[in-house]
Amino acid sequence: MKAHVQFDRVSHSYPAESGAPVEALRDLNFSIEQGEFVAVLGPSGCGKSTLLRLLAGLFPATSGSVSVYDCPVSGPQENTGIVFQKPTLLPWKNVLDNVLFPIRYKAGRPGARDIEQAKSLLEMVGLADFQKHMPDQLSGGMQQRVGIARALLLDPEILIMDEPFSALDALTREEMGFDLLRIWRQRPKTVLFITHSIAEAVLLADRVLVLSERPATLVEEVAIELPRPRSADTIHERAFADYTQRLRELIYQPRLTVVPGGKQDQGGHHAIA
Ligand SMILES: Nc1ncnc2c1ncn2[C@@H]1O[C@H](COP(=O)(O)OP(=O)(O)OP(=O)(O)O)[C@@H](O)[C@H]1O
């Protein structure tokens, strides 16, 4: 069976205004199956968002290929929805119109079916009574729910999420994680979820890709074989603690880096929750 998403020897460098280019990703190889929930965990600034932007088709990789069902990604695609760290809602549009934005952008005027779809998504994310509210009347968590509903409007096959809950307080963040699992059950998607939180990655994902410091290479892929549906009880299971410990070790292990002249140097630690 073809992988849904395939990264094949993907490297990416950004040109620098002066000096050497910034190498963000180096030789990344991994695939994601249809309907799989994959979390990406790595130190700050290692290249996680770069990886996401390549899958979103925002720019091409310097080398290697990113493909969806064997078709190279060559630009933004309708079959991919994105949820950003900040909800990026239009402040002058109400909640319903914000959810309908992708239709307005694509086709101009939403039809009755689009409006029904947007309303049903708002119901699913718990905002049925807030359709006419303006974004500044919503809490951060509610705004992020609008962002999720908007990302699902065109019924994408792939959902890319870039640290979507990192700006929220701890309680809301946990609640949003459980809500996301419920939404994912109701509308199964292939998910690529970027996070700094080990616990969040273990709770949500089928598999966690652990990246090294920049330039990001794949340190290890860890399959999370906790039964689903997962709930607050999952967090108290022994296996949950074992997975978080394992990932912590992978992230914090001192790395050996080859330095010019053949000497070896110990890598440092990184800030990760
Ligand atoms: N447009 C750009 N031009 C030049 N360098 C960039 C650009 N975007 C990102 N970078 C650099 O590439 C590296 C990887 O950035 P990226 O945003 O992918 O990391 P990240 O892991 O998502 O970071 P964080 O965890 O802080 O969100 C960083 O050193 C960053 O400064």
The ligand as a Gaussian input file, in Angstrom:
#p B3LYP/6-31G(d) Opt

LIG

0 1
 N       12.518000      32.160000       6.228000
 C       13.638000      31.850000       6.864000
 N       14.822000      32.384000       6.494000
 C       15.973000      32.073000       7.115000
 N       16.048000      31.197000       8.142000
 C       14.897000      30.630000       8.562000
 C       13.641000      30.929000       7.951000
 N       12.666000      30.218000       8.582000
 C       13.301000      29.512000       9.536000
 N       14.621000      29.760000       9.514000
 C       15.631000      29.159000      10.381000
 O       15.588000      27.755000      10.192000
 C       15.742000      27.080000      11.428000
 C       14.557000      26.165000      11.671000
 O       13.391000      26.982000      11.843000
 P       11.962000      26.345000      12.159000
 O       11.005000      27.477000      12.320000
 O       11.642000      25.314000      11.127000
 O       12.241000      25.633000      13.557000
 P       11.212000      25.080000      14.661000
 O       11.748000      23.782000      15.127000
 O        9.825000      25.073000      14.103000
 O       11.330000      26.211000      15.767000
 P       10.397000      26.421000      17.075000
 O       10.464000      25.161000      17.859000
 O       11.071000      27.558000      17.785000
 O        9.028000      26.750000      16.581000
 C       15.900000      28.171000      12.497000
 O       17.274000      28.362000      12.744000
 C       15.327000      29.402000      11.846000
 O       15.949000      30.561000      12.312000

